[in-house]
Amino acid sequence: MRPNSHAPVHAVAAERQRLDKWLWFARLVKTRKQAVRLVEDGHVRIDARRTGVPAKSVGPGDVLTIALEREVRVLRILAIAERRGPHRDAQLLFEDLTAKGPAEFQSGNRPA
């Protein structure tokens, strides 16, 4: 028998997760298959390095640059989810670092 065989298996793995799974859980794509295709087609960067591997491990602190159909999003991973939940829960998984459009600067409201 292994020592600590009753310890939760997901304790270490909970800090990291497959990239395609995280994209789906964060509701950036509608299906896991779309997440796989997005990564395989080279539309995702992790910390500024392009990856084509859907099984690449990501975790809190990693910064993703994602070229979606009509926009490019820059997101910092804040958490890993155990399942795909509602939209409000998915929003807690990341911080959106995407630069604001030029309209933000025209009115004199500069981001801090």
Sequence and secondary structure as in RCSB ss.txt:
>XXXX:A:sequence
MRPNSHAPVHAVAAERQRLDKWLWFARLVKTRKQAVRLVEDGHVRIDARRTGVPAKSVGPGDVLTIALEREVRVL
RILAIAERRGPHRDAQLLFEDLTAKGPAEFQSGNRPA
>XXXX:A:secstr
  TTTTS THHHHTT EEHHHHHHHTTSSSSHHHHHHHHHTT EEETTEEE  TT EE TT EEEEE SS EEEE
EE    SS   HHHHGGGEEE     THHHHTT    
